[in-house]
Amino acid sequence: MISPLEVGLGVRDLSRMRHFYETALGCQFVSEVAVPADKARQAALSDGGYTVVRLQTSYGERIKLLAPANPPAAAVRSGPILDQPNACYLTFIVDDIDAAIARLQAHGVEFLTGPARVEVRPGTFLSFCRDPEGNVLELVQYADIHAYRPDLKNGSV
């Protein structure tokens, strides 16, 4: 790979989701592109056209919000995360999980794990929530990020 990871999320309400990822999670707007139906079909993404908004984290990872012209019905999700088919989630590694939880709560987010962080092993704290369209987000704080990600010591990421 030649650049940081990019993740695509299919969304129903592009402006709402863009606002959430920018204001609640601090992502920065990069670009917005409309893709016509013929190209969307060739790319196996949609029978109709779609619009993609690219957002970027402070470390360079990108989240692509993809809004099809004819969005599917909203999925109903309930129960534990890994008990769902095709379970997946986005992980945001933070240096202050309590502040991140408070910031998201200020944006009306309710946490699947409750209002407080969970220590899953010594020095590793996490919390799970959903974005406005139900995509699962994980916040993680490591007591020693360099033990978990030694590649970050030299700024090589």
C-alpha positions as CSV (number, residue, x, y, z in Angstrom):
1,M,0.0,0.0,0.0
2,I,1.2,3.5,-0.7
3,S,-1.0,5.6,1.5
4,P,-3.0,5.4,4.8
5,L,-6.2,3.3,4.8
6,E,-9.4,4.6,3.4
7,V,-12.8,3.3,4.5
8,G,-16.0,3.7,2.5
9,L,-19.4,4.0,4.3
10,G,-22.7,3.8,2.4
11,V,-24.9,6.6,3.9
12,R,-28.5,7.7,3.4
13,D,-28.2,11.4,4.6
14,L,-24.9,12.8,3.4
15,S,-25.2,16.2,5.0
16,R,-26.1,14.8,8.4
17,M,-23.3,12.2,8.3
18,R,-20.7,14.7,7.1
19,H,-21.7,17.1,9.9
20,F,-21.4,14.3,12.5
21,Y,-17.9,13.1,11.3
22,E,-16.6,16.7,11.1
23,T,-18.0,18.1,14.3
24,A,-18.2,15.1,16.6
25,L,-15.0,13.3,15.5
26,G,-12.9,16.1,14.1
27,C,-12.5,14.9,10.6
28,Q,-11.6,17.4,7.9
29,F,-13.4,17.8,4.6
30,V,-11.2,16.9,1.6
31,S,-13.6,16.7,-1.4
32,E,-17.0,16.0,-2.8
33,V,-17.6,14.3,-6.1
34,A,-20.7,13.3,-7.9
35,V,-20.5,10.0,-9.9
36,P,-23.0,9.5,-12.7
37,A,-25.1,6.3,-12.9
38,D,-23.2,4.7,-15.8
39,K,-19.9,4.9,-13.9
40,A,-21.6,3.8,-10.7
41,R,-22.8,0.7,-12.4
42,Q,-19.4,0.0,-14.1
43,A,-17.8,0.3,-10.6
44,A,-20.4,-2.1,-9.2
45,L,-21.3,0.4,-6.5
46,S,-24.9,1.4,-7.4
47,D,-27.5,1.1,-10.2
48,G,-27.9,4.9,-9.9
49,G,-25.4,7.7,-9.4
50,Y,-23.9,8.5,-6.1
51,T,-22.0,11.3,-4.3
52,V,-18.9,10.7,-2.3
53,V,-17.5,13.0,0.4
54,R,-14.0,12.4,1.5
55,L,-13.0,13.2,5.1
56,Q,-9.6,12.9,6.7
57,T,-8.3,12.2,10.2
58,S,-5.3,14.1,11.6
59,Y,-3.2,11.0,10.8
60,G,-4.2,10.9,7.2
61,E,-6.7,8.1,7.1
62,R,-9.8,8.8,5.1
63,I,-13.5,8.1,5.5
64,K,-15.5,8.1,2.3
65,L,-19.2,8.8,2.8
66,L,-21.0,7.4,-0.2
67,A,-24.6,8.5,-0.8
68,P,-26.4,6.6,-3.6
69,A,-29.1,8.5,-5.5
70,N,-31.6,5.8,-4.4
71,P,-30.5,4.7,-0.9
72,P,-31.7,1.4,0.4
73,A,-33.9,1.2,3.4
74,A,-32.2,1.7,6.8
75,A,-31.0,-1.5,8.4
76,V,-32.4,-2.5,11.8
77,R,-29.5,-3.3,14.2
78,S,-29.8,-4.6,17.7
79,G,-27.9,-6.9,20.1
80,P,-24.2,-7.4,20.6
81,I,-21.9,-6.2,17.7
82,L,-20.3,-9.5,16.8
83,D,-23.7,-11.3,16.8
84,Q,-24.7,-9.3,13.7
85,P,-24.0,-10.6,10.2
86,N,-21.0,-9.0,8.5
87,A,-20.1,-7.2,11.7
88,C,-17.6,-4.4,11.3
89,Y,-16.7,-1.2,13.0
90,L,-14.3,1.8,12.8
91,T,-11.8,2.2,15.5
92,F,-10.6,5.6,16.6
93,I,-7.5,5.5,18.9
94,V,-7.6,8.5,21.2
95,D,-5.3,9.8,24.0
96,D,-8.2,10.8,26.3
97,I,-11.2,8.4,25.9
98,D,-13.2,10.2,28.6
99,A,-13.0,13.5,26.7
100,A,-13.9,11.7,23.5
101,I,-16.9,10.1,25.1
102,A,-18.0,13.5,26.5
103,R,-17.6,15.1,23.1
104,L,-19.7,12.5,21.4
105,Q,-22.3,12.6,24.2
106,A,-22.6,16.4,23.7
107,H,-23.6,15.5,20.1
108,G,-26.4,13.2,21.4
109,V,-24.5,9.9,21.0
110,E,-25.5,7.1,23.3
111,F,-23.0,4.4,24.0
112,L,-23.6,0.7,23.5
113,T,-21.2,0.0,26.4
114,G,-22.8,2.5,28.7
115,P,-21.7,6.0,29.7
116,A,-18.3,5.0,31.0
117,R,-15.2,3.4,29.4
118,V,-14.6,-0.3,29.8
119,E,-11.2,-1.7,30.7
120,V,-10.9,-4.8,28.6
121,R,-7.4,-5.7,29.8
122,P,-5.0,-3.8,32.0
123,G,-4.3,-0.3,30.4
124,T,-6.7,-0.8,27.5
125,F,-10.0,1.1,27.6
126,L,-12.7,1.1,25.0
127,S,-16.2,2.3,24.4
128,F,-18.6,1.5,21.5
129,C,-21.3,3.7,20.0
130,R,-23.1,4.2,16.7
131,D,-23.0,7.1,14.3
132,P,-26.3,8.7,13.2
133,E,-27.0,5.9,10.7
134,G,-26.1,3.0,12.9
135,N,-22.5,2.3,11.9
136,V,-20.5,1.1,14.9
137,L,-17.6,3.2,16.2
138,E,-15.0,2.1,18.7
139,L,-13.0,4.5,20.8
140,V,-9.8,3.0,22.3
141,Q,-7.2,4.4,24.7
142,Y,-4.0,2.5,25.4
143,A,-2.0,3.3,28.6
144,D,1.1,2.7,26.4
145,I,0.3,3.3,22.7
146,H,3.9,2.6,21.7
147,A,3.7,-1.0,23.1
148,Y,0.6,-1.5,21.0
149,R,1.9,0.4,17.9
150,P,5.7,0.5,18.1
151,D,5.7,1.9,14.5
152,L,4.4,5.2,15.9
153,K,7.6,5.8,18.0
154,N,9.6,7.0,15.0
155,G,6.7,8.8,13.3
156,S,6.8,6.3,10.5
157,V,3.1,6.1,10.2
